[in-house]
Amino acid sequence: MKAPSQHNFVVWFTGLSGAGKTTLAQELKKQLDLDGSNVYVLDGDVLRGGLNLDLGFSASDRSENIRRAAEVAKLWVDEGFCVLATFISPFQADRQKARDIIGAHRFKEVYIRCPLEICETRDVKGLYEKARAGLIRNFTGIDSPYEPPIQADVIISSDKQSINESVNHLLKSLFYTER
Amino acid sequence: MKAPSQHNFVVWFTGLSGAGKTTLAQELKKQLDLDGSNVYVLDGDVLRGGLNLDLGFSASDRSENIRRAAEVAKLWVDEGFCVLATFISPFQADRQKARDIIGAHRFKEVYIRCPLEICETRDVKGLYEKARAGLIRNFTGIDSPYEPPIQADVIISSDKQSINESVNHLLKSLFYTER
């Protein structure tokens, strides 16, 4: 039995709702699982439904959402896992805080870039429609800003790269740089 | 290679500071590790130093401390781990909430019972001395109550049972009931 590969860091996926963060993280996990890596997907929606159920979408609540997410990611990394964290995390300052909490040397920022129009067309969860109708407030891209990363380790253009291409891009850039 | 045993539940250690929760959890983990189980120790002090750094020791902060701990424990259990959670968790209502969050069928409550005088004599972290001196407020057992469990799955008397005896007691009661 081959010893599991060690990828002891957090891959922090940031981008608009509908950009493809969770899809890419799950596909990436499938590939890493094949290699025997210990991989954990820390999903923003899952945290919002439990640990962060008390938080809304104001700037301060978003900040606390990301702080807690980073602290939880740190627990998994401290245990030897590779964490794939999927959070809109629209503010640069909050992502910087996450980096500080986890440690810059084990924090890889991945910007899933996708034009708002495309995300809005996909609208998998029907959230953009609700935001446009005014049923949801402080929605990123509609009435709350998204600040693109200034130091992303990888940028994926999910409107141009297929899922397979994107996963291979991530594997080569972050995991198997020698290949 | 033997398939790892599956112990997919949370063992929730409750008791006074100094009762021996963390020591027992760590020793229990050593034994379970030998068996190839996936075991995670979720330590109250560790959470207090990160995720729950914003919380104090008022009743409402203690409640939120335990709510978050239970939500984090749930993430690990959902991933197939056995979680050994060590929290003073002095209030019955908060432990009940933890049970509700995690699910009663995968929540084992372990009361580490030890007289206050003994815990205070041990005073490993020097906290009792500070509490008696009035330097720490709302300290469990001194100026904040401890409500003993009413439905503990296991009770360990850490002033009477050695660490080895206690670990064996836990192994037999919760893990290897057939042995």
Interface residues (C-beta under 8 A of the other chain):
Chain A: M1 Y40 L42 V46 G50 L51 R68 E71 V72 K74 L75 E79 I101
Chain B: M1 Y40 L42 V46 G50 L51 R68 E71 V72 K74 L75 E79 I101
